[in-house]
Amino acid sequence: MSLDLERRDTIAAVATAQGAGAIAILRVSGPQTDAIRDRIFAPRRPGPFVSARLRLGDLVTTAPAAADAVRDRLLDEVLCAWFAPGQSYSSESMVELHIHGGPVNVARCLRAVLDQGARLATPGEFTLRAFLGGRLDLAQAEAVQQIVGARSLAEVQLAQRALRGAIGDALQPIERALVELLAEVEAQLDFPEDELPPAQRAERTAIVARLTQQIQQQCASATTGARLCRRPRVVLGGPPNAGKSTLFNALCGSDRAITDAVAGTTRDVLEVAALVDAVEVTLVDTAGLQPSAAGVSGEAMRRARHAAQDADLLLLVFDGARPLDDSARHVLQEATPDRLHLANKIDLGGHAATLAALGPDALAVSALTGAGLAALRQTIAQRLAPAQAAIDLDWIVINERHAGLLEQAATALRDAGSALAQQQPDEVLALELRRALLALSAIVGGDPTDQVLRSIFDRFCIGK
């Protein structure tokens, strides 16, 4: 990616996903946008462009000299939206052309734009220009990519909040307090002969302790953020021949696991990404658990138990049409993490003693007929939903770069507290406060380096 930050040429790219589709959107941004628009877009009705208003017209190779010449240069019937500088996503003059989808049509329409002098945008370049133009701070720009790549509803909610400026809002009071304290300390440096009164030193110590605690709380939220943003693991476990693999296939919507009436068909751990009631999960099928096994079966048991311990939700599947055997009773007695009991094969009839043993919260399902699967999917989504208290926090750290900078700020503030406690020279205190302030300001884009910008925007897709 070019990081010539003074470069202000005109860029263009497809902003929608590749492949066949009804509509595709071409974006054009930069100083030549208006001129390119007037050369290749022929509106059906004359009149000036109004910012952020769609107009129907034709995309042409070049602007026709007369209305009846449009037919000879016609590429596509399109909607054109022009955005005035300061009112667009990129903060520059920008055009969005809503064209018909399909790889061939999209390619030739994009070529028409590039032939008029635009350059193909690099990944993230539209968002980079929004940052450089002051429309977004760096944390908001990163939130755009997090929304696009979100793997959970919680991550979307948190990234949307960051896009609306929640990170800057959370950091602003801390930064303001740091600036005021640093200004006071640096002013004191001009009068080294004046000894700091004990009351003023105690006040500084209290301020540093309070700011350290606030930053450490944000650092601690990174663990919660990582959990909320990763794809949860839903593991199917239980005794052999309970129908785990059939249920696995039913939940992921395809025959991914081999099934057979003979017990012990599954020997390895099988994983697949699946959408369960609008929640993206990693669905894991495992071998049937037995009290003891050796050889290949023993290794299968070890892997199954390891997968169960690593689960965010463990679905323990039992044959609900038969009495519990030794393997099933052993599974019920094992200590496992968050789990849900399932009585499978209810199409064969439910065994009263088995259903009673699985408990009142157990769900009765049939992987073969689909009975009870809708309720199961809904229950999985509910069990995996993050605590609303966590979502309602002002800011949860979901970005590794932010987490690293917060740790730097926390370390600097802890060192500042030590400098105060040991009554070190004010120069040391000022140095640590400045380190903390620089780390915090880097989160929202204070004096970013080319390396930081490249690491952030290289992860974007082209057109964003």
C-alpha positions as CSV (number, residue, x, y, z in Angstrom):
1,M,0.0,0.0,0.0
2,S,1.3,3.5,-0.9
3,L,1.6,5.7,2.1
4,D,2.4,9.0,0.4
5,L,0.1,10.9,2.7
6,E,0.4,14.0,0.5
7,R,-0.9,12.1,-2.6
8,R,-4.3,13.3,-3.6
9,D,-5.1,11.6,-6.9
10,T,-8.4,10.2,-7.9
11,I,-9.1,6.6,-6.9
12,A,-11.8,4.1,-7.9
13,A,-12.8,0.6,-6.8
14,V,-15.7,-1.8,-6.5
15,A,-17.2,-1.4,-3.0
16,T,-19.4,-4.6,-3.0
17,A,-18.4,-8.2,-2.8
18,Q,-17.1,-10.0,-5.9
19,G,-19.3,-12.5,-7.8
20,A,-22.8,-12.5,-9.3
21,G,-25.3,-10.2,-7.7
22,A,-28.2,-7.9,-8.6
23,I,-26.3,-4.7,-7.8
24,A,-22.7,-3.6,-7.5
25,I,-21.4,-0.3,-6.3
26,L,-18.4,1.6,-7.8
27,R,-16.8,4.3,-5.7
28,V,-14.8,7.2,-7.1
29,S,-13.0,9.7,-4.8
30,G,-10.6,12.5,-5.3
31,P,-10.0,15.9,-7.1
32,Q,-11.1,14.6,-10.5
33,T,-14.3,12.9,-9.4
34,D,-16.7,15.6,-10.6
35,A,-15.0,15.8,-14.0
36,I,-15.0,12.0,-14.5
37,R,-18.7,11.9,-13.4
38,D,-19.6,14.4,-16.1
39,R,-17.7,12.5,-18.8
40,I,-19.2,9.1,-18.2
41,F,-22.6,9.6,-16.6
42,A,-25.5,10.9,-18.7
43,P,-28.5,11.7,-16.4
44,R,-32.0,11.1,-17.7
45,R,-33.1,14.6,-16.5
46,P,-31.0,17.7,-16.7
47,G,-30.1,19.7,-13.7
48,P,-27.4,20.2,-11.0
49,F,-26.2,17.4,-8.7
50,V,-27.4,17.5,-5.1
51,S,-25.2,15.9,-2.5
52,A,-26.3,12.4,-1.4
53,R,-29.2,12.2,-3.8
54,L,-29.5,9.4,-6.3
55,R,-30.0,10.2,-10.0
56,L,-31.1,7.8,-12.7
57,G,-29.0,7.8,-15.9
58,D,-26.7,5.9,-18.2
59,L,-23.0,5.0,-17.8
60,V,-21.3,5.7,-21.1
61,T,-17.8,5.4,-22.4
62,T,-17.6,9.2,-22.8
63,A,-20.2,12.0,-22.5
64,P,-22.3,12.1,-25.8
65,A,-22.4,15.3,-27.8
66,A,-26.2,14.9,-28.3
67,A,-28.9,12.9,-26.5
68,D,-29.4,10.5,-29.3
69,A,-25.7,9.5,-29.2
70,V,-26.1,7.9,-25.8
71,R,-27.1,4.6,-27.4
72,D,-23.7,4.2,-29.2
73,R,-21.7,4.7,-26.0
74,L,-24.0,3.0,-23.5
75,L,-22.5,0.6,-20.9
76,D,-25.2,0.3,-18.3
77,E,-28.3,1.9,-16.8
78,V,-27.2,3.1,-13.4
79,L,-28.0,5.2,-10.4
80,C,-25.4,7.9,-9.5
81,A,-25.0,9.5,-6.1
82,W,-22.6,12.4,-5.7
83,F,-21.3,13.5,-2.3
84,A,-19.8,16.9,-1.7
85,P,-16.4,17.3,0.0
86,G,-16.9,17.0,3.8
87,Q,-20.2,15.0,3.3
88,S,-18.8,11.8,1.9
89,Y,-17.3,8.7,3.4
90,S,-13.8,9.6,2.2
91,S,-14.3,13.3,3.2
92,E,-13.4,14.2,-0.5
93,S,-15.7,14.7,-3.4
94,M,-17.0,11.2,-4.1
95,V,-19.3,9.4,-6.5
96,E,-21.0,6.0,-6.0
97,L,-22.3,4.3,-9.2
98,H,-25.0,1.7,-8.5
99,I,-24.6,-0.6,-11.5
100,H,-26.0,-4.1,-12.4
101,G,-24.0,-6.9,-10.9
102,G,-22.1,-9.7,-12.5
103,P,-18.3,-9.9,-13.0
104,V,-18.3,-9.1,-16.7
105,N,-20.5,-6.0,-16.3
106,V,-18.7,-4.8,-13.2
107,A,-15.3,-5.2,-14.9
108,R,-16.2,-3.2,-18.0
109,C,-17.8,-0.4,-15.9
110,L,-14.8,-0.1,-13.7
111,R,-12.6,0.0,-16.7
112,A,-14.6,2.9,-18.1
113,V,-13.9,4.8,-14.9
114,L,-10.2,4.0,-14.9
115,D,-9.9,5.0,-18.5
116,Q,-10.9,8.5,-17.5
117,G,-7.9,9.0,-15.3
118,A,-8.8,7.3,-12.0
119,R,-6.4,4.9,-10.3
120,L,-7.5,1.6,-8.8
121,A,-7.7,2.1,-5.0
122,T,-5.5,0.0,-2.7
123,P,-7.1,-1.9,0.3
124,G,-8.5,0.5,2.8
125,E,-7.6,3.6,0.9
126,F,-11.1,5.2,1.1
127,T,-11.1,4.8,4.8
128,L,-7.5,6.0,5.0
129,R,-8.6,9.2,3.3
130,A,-11.5,9.5,5.7
131,F,-8.9,9.4,8.6
132,L,-6.6,11.8,6.9
133,G,-9.5,14.1,6.2
134,G,-10.5,14.2,9.8
135,R,-13.9,12.5,9.4
136,L,-12.7,9.4,11.4
137,D,-10.1,9.0,14.1
138,L,-7.9,6.0,13.9
139,A,-9.9,3.9,16.3
140,Q,-13.1,4.6,14.3
141,A,-11.3,3.6,11.1
142,E,-10.3,0.3,12.6
143,A,-13.9,-0.2,13.7
144,V,-15.0,-0.1,10.1
145,Q,-12.8,-3.2,9.3
146,Q,-14.0,-4.9,12.5
147,I,-17.6,-4.5,11.5
148,V,-16.9,-6.0,8.1
149,G,-15.0,-9.0,9.6
150,A,-17.2,-9.5,12.7
151,R,-17.8,-13.1,13.6
152,S,-20.4,-12.5,16.3
153,L,-23.3,-10.2,17.1
154,A,-21.4,-8.9,20.1
155,E,-18.4,-7.9,18.0
156,V,-20.7,-6.0,15.6
157,Q,-22.3,-4.1,18.5
158,L,-19.0,-3.2,20.0
159,A,-17.4,-2.2,16.7
160,Q,-20.5,-0.1,15.8
161,R,-20.1,1.7,19.2
162,A,-16.4,2.3,18.4
163,L,-17.4,3.7,15.0
164,R,-19.6,6.2,16.7
165,G,-16.6,7.4,18.8
166,A,-17.0,5.5,22.0
167,I,-13.2,4.9,22.3
168,G,-12.4,8.6,22.0
169,D,-15.1,9.5,24.4
170,A,-13.8,7.0,27.0
171,L,-10.2,8.1,26.7
172,Q,-10.8,11.9,26.5
173,P,-11.3,12.4,30.3
174,I,-8.2,10.3,31.1
175,E,-6.1,12.2,28.5
176,R,-7.3,15.5,29.7
177,A,-6.4,14.7,33.3
178,L,-2.9,13.5,32.1
179,V,-2.4,16.7,30.1
180,E,-3.3,18.9,33.1
181,L,-1.0,16.9,35.5
182,L,1.9,16.9,33.0
183,A,1.5,20.7,32.5
184,E,1.6,21.2,36.2
185,V,4.7,19.0,36.6
186,E,6.6,20.6,33.7
187,A,5.8,24.1,35.1
188,Q,7.3,23.0,38.4
189,L,10.5,22.1,36.5
190,D,11.1,25.8,35.9
191,F,11.4,26.3,39.7
192,P,13.6,23.4,40.9
193,E,14.5,25.2,44.1
194,D,10.8,25.2,45.3
195,E,10.1,22.1,47.3
196,L,6.7,20.4,46.5
197,P,4.4,20.7,49.5
198,P,3.3,17.3,50.9
199,A,-0.4,18.0,50.2
200,Q,0.3,18.6,46.5
201,R,2.5,15.5,46.2
202,A,-0.4,13.5,47.8
203,E,-2.8,14.9,45.3
204,R,-0.6,14.0,42.4
205,T,-0.3,10.4,43.9
206,A,-4.0,10.1,44.1
207,I,-4.5,11.3,40.5
208,V,-1.9,8.9,39.2
209,A,-3.5,6.0,41.2
210,R,-7.0,6.8,39.9
211,L,-5.8,7.0,36.2
212,T,-3.8,3.8,36.6
213,Q,-6.9,2.0,37.9
214,Q,-9.0,3.3,35.0
215,I,-6.5,2.1,32.4
216,Q,-6.1,-1.2,34.1
217,Q,-9.8,-1.8,34.0
218,Q,-9.7,-1.2,30.3
219,C,-6.8,-3.6,30.0
220,A,-8.7,-6.3,31.9
221,S,-11.7,-5.9,29.4
222,A,-9.5,-7.2,26.6
223,T,-10.0,-10.7,27.9
224,T,-13.7,-10.3,27.7
225,G,-13.4,-8.7,24.3
226,A,-11.4,-11.6,22.9
227,R,-14.1,-14.0,24.2
228,L,-16.9,-12.0,22.7
229,C,-15.3,-11.7,19.3
230,R,-14.2,-15.2,18.7
231,R,-16.4,-17.9,17.2
232,P,-17.8,-20.0,20.1
233,R,-17.1,-23.7,20.1
234,V,-20.2,-26.0,20.4
235,V,-19.0,-29.5,21.0
236,L,-21.2,-32.6,20.6
237,G,-20.2,-35.3,23.2
238,G,-21.8,-38.3,24.8
239,P,-21.8,-42.1,24.8
240,P,-21.4,-44.1,21.6
241,N,-24.3,-44.6,19.1
242,A,-26.4,-41.8,20.5
243,G,-26.7,-40.1,17.1
244,K,-24.1,-37.3,17.6
245,S,-22.8,-37.4,14.0
246,T,-26.4,-37.4,12.6
247,L,-27.2,-34.4,14.8
248,F,-23.9,-32.7,13.8
249,N,-24.9,-33.1,10.1
250,A,-28.4,-31.7,10.8
251,L,-27.0,-28.6,12.6
252,C,-24.5,-27.8,10.0
253,G,-26.9,-28.5,7.2
254,S,-24.8,-31.0,5.2
255,D,-23.4,-34.5,5.5
256,R,-20.0,-33.7,6.9
257,A,-19.7,-36.6,9.3
258,I,-20.0,-40.3,8.4
259,T,-22.9,-42.0,10.1
260,D,-23.6,-45.7,10.7
261,A,-25.8,-47.8,12.9
262,V,-22.6,-49.5,14.2
263,A,-21.3,-47.8,17.4
264,G,-17.8,-46.1,17.3
265,T,-18.0,-44.8,13.7
266,T,-16.5,-41.5,14.7
267,R,-12.8,-41.8,15.7
268,D,-11.5,-38.2,15.3
269,V,-12.6,-34.7,16.1
270,L,-14.4,-33.0,13.2
271,E,-14.9,-29.3,13.1
272,V,-17.0,-27.0,10.8
273,A,-18.1,-23.4,10.9
274,A,-21.9,-23.3,11.1
275,L,-24.6,-20.7,11.5
276,V,-26.9,-21.7,14.4
277,D,-29.9,-19.4,14.7
278,A,-27.9,-16.4,13.4
279,V,-24.9,-17.2,15.6
280,E,-21.7,-18.2,13.9
281,V,-20.2,-21.1,15.8
282,T,-17.5,-23.8,15.4
283,L,-19.5,-27.0,15.6
284,V,-17.4,-30.0,16.8
285,D,-18.2,-33.7,16.5
286,T,-16.4,-36.1,18.7
287,A,-16.1,-39.9,19.4
288,G,-18.4,-41.6,21.8
289,L,-17.2,-41.5,25.4
290,Q,-16.7,-44.8,27.2
291,P,-15.4,-45.6,30.8
292,S,-12.2,-47.1,29.4
293,A,-10.6,-47.7,26.0
294,A,-7.2,-48.6,24.6
295,G,-5.3,-48.1,21.3
296,V,-7.0,-46.0,18.7
297,S,-10.2,-45.9,20.7
298,G,-8.2,-44.6,23.7
299,E,-6.7,-41.8,21.6
300,A,-10.2,-41.0,20.3
301,M,-11.5,-40.7,23.9
302,R,-8.6,-38.4,24.9
303,R,-9.3,-36.1,22.0
304,A,-13.0,-36.1,22.7
305,R,-12.5,-35.2,26.4
306,H,-10.0,-32.4,25.4
307,A,-12.6,-31.0,23.0
308,A,-15.2,-31.1,25.7
309,Q,-13.1,-29.2,28.1
310,D,-12.4,-26.5,25.5
311,A,-16.1,-26.1,24.7
312,D,-18.0,-22.9,25.2
313,L,-21.1,-25.1,25.2
314,L,-21.1,-28.9,25.4
315,L,-24.1,-30.7,23.9
316,L,-24.2,-34.1,25.7
317,V,-26.2,-36.4,23.4
318,F,-27.9,-39.5,24.7
319,D,-30.2,-42.1,23.1
320,G,-33.5,-41.0,24.5
321,A,-35.3,-44.1,23.3
322,R,-33.3,-46.6,25.4
323,P,-32.3,-47.1,29.0
324,L,-29.0,-45.5,30.0
325,D,-26.1,-48.0,29.8
326,D,-22.8,-47.9,31.7
327,S,-21.2,-45.5,29.2
328,A,-24.1,-43.1,29.3
329,R,-24.2,-43.1,33.2
330,H,-20.5,-42.5,33.3
331,V,-20.8,-39.5,31.0
332,L,-23.5,-38.1,33.2
333,Q,-21.2,-38.3,36.2
334,E,-18.2,-36.6,34.6
335,A,-17.5,-33.0,35.6
336,T,-17.7,-30.9,32.4
337,P,-18.1,-27.2,31.6
338,D,-21.3,-25.4,30.5
339,R,-23.4,-28.2,29.1
340,L,-26.8,-29.1,27.7
341,H,-28.4,-32.5,27.9
342,L,-30.1,-33.8,24.7
343,A,-32.4,-36.8,24.4
344,N,-32.0,-37.8,20.8
345,K,-33.9,-40.4,18.7
346,I,-37.3,-39.4,20.2
347,D,-38.8,-40.5,16.8
348,L,-38.4,-44.0,18.2
349,G,-40.3,-43.1,21.4
350,G,-39.0,-41.7,24.7
351,H,-37.7,-43.8,27.5
352,A,-39.2,-42.4,30.7
353,A,-36.3,-43.3,33.0
354,T,-33.8,-41.9,30.6
355,L,-35.6,-38.6,30.2
356,A,-36.0,-38.3,33.9
357,A,-32.2,-39.0,34.5
358,L,-31.3,-36.3,32.0
359,G,-33.1,-33.7,34.1
360,P,-35.9,-31.2,33.5
361,D,-33.8,-28.9,31.4
362,A,-32.9,-31.6,28.8
363,L,-34.2,-31.1,25.3
364,A,-35.9,-33.9,23.3
365,V,-34.8,-34.0,19.7
366,S,-34.7,-36.2,16.6
367,A,-31.7,-35.6,14.4
368,L,-33.3,-37.9,11.8
369,T,-36.7,-36.2,11.5
370,G,-35.7,-32.7,12.7
371,A,-38.1,-32.7,15.6
372,G,-37.0,-30.3,18.3
373,L,-34.1,-28.9,16.3
374,A,-35.6,-25.4,16.1
375,A,-35.8,-25.3,19.9
376,L,-32.3,-26.6,20.1
377,R,-30.9,-23.9,17.8
378,Q,-32.7,-21.2,19.8
379,T,-31.4,-22.6,23.1
380,I,-27.8,-22.7,21.7
381,A,-28.1,-19.1,20.7
382,Q,-29.5,-18.1,24.1
383,R,-26.8,-19.9,26.0
384,L,-24.0,-18.4,23.9
385,A,-25.4,-14.8,24.1
386,P,-22.9,-12.6,25.9
387,A,-23.9,-11.1,29.2
388,Q,-25.7,-7.8,28.5
389,A,-23.8,-6.2,31.3
390,A,-20.6,-6.7,29.3
391,I,-22.1,-5.3,26.1
392,D,-23.4,-2.3,28.0
393,L,-19.9,-1.2,29.1
394,D,-18.8,2.1,27.6
395,W,-15.8,0.4,25.9
396,I,-14.6,-3.2,25.7
397,V,-11.2,-3.6,24.1
398,I,-11.6,-5.8,21.0
399,N,-8.5,-4.6,19.2
400,E,-5.0,-6.1,19.8
401,R,-3.3,-2.8,19.0
402,H,-5.4,-0.9,21.5
403,A,-4.7,-3.6,24.1
404,G,-0.9,-3.2,23.6
405,L,-1.1,0.6,23.9
406,L,-3.2,0.4,27.0
407,E,-0.6,-1.9,28.6
408,Q,2.1,0.6,27.7
409,A,0.1,3.4,29.3
410,A,-0.6,1.3,32.4
411,T,3.1,0.5,32.8
412,A,4.0,4.1,32.4
413,L,1.5,5.2,35.0
414,R,2.6,2.5,37.4
415,D,6.2,3.8,37.0
416,A,4.9,7.3,37.6
417,G,3.3,6.2,40.8
418,S,6.7,4.6,41.9
419,A,8.5,7.8,41.0
420,L,6.1,9.7,43.3
421,A,6.4,7.2,46.1
422,Q,10.2,7.3,46.0
423,Q,10.2,11.1,45.6
424,Q,12.3,10.9,42.5
425,P,13.0,14.1,40.5
426,D,10.0,15.7,38.7
427,E,11.9,15.0,35.4
428,V,11.3,11.3,35.9
429,L,7.6,11.8,36.7
430,A,7.2,14.0,33.6
431,L,8.8,11.4,31.4
432,E,6.5,8.6,32.6
433,L,3.4,10.8,32.3
434,R,4.4,11.8,28.7
435,R,4.9,8.1,27.9
436,A,1.4,7.3,29.1
437,L,-0.1,10.2,27.2
438,L,1.6,9.2,23.9
439,A,0.4,5.6,24.2
440,L,-3.2,6.7,24.8
441,S,-3.2,9.3,22.0
442,A,-1.8,6.7,19.6
443,I,-5.1,4.7,20.0
444,V,-7.2,7.3,18.3
445,G,-4.4,8.4,15.9
446,G,-2.1,10.9,17.6
447,D,0.9,11.3,15.3
448,P,0.7,7.8,13.7
449,T,3.7,6.4,11.9
450,D,3.6,5.0,8.4
451,Q,4.2,1.5,9.8
452,V,1.2,1.8,12.1
453,L,-1.0,3.0,9.2
454,R,0.2,0.2,6.9
455,S,-0.5,-2.5,9.5
456,I,-4.0,-1.2,9.9
457,F,-5.2,-0.5,6.4
458,D,-3.5,-3.4,4.7
459,R,-6.1,-5.6,6.3
460,F,-9.0,-3.8,4.6
461,C,-10.7,-5.0,1.5
462,I,-10.4,-2.9,-1.7
463,G,-13.3,-0.4,-2.0
464,K,-13.5,0.3,1.8
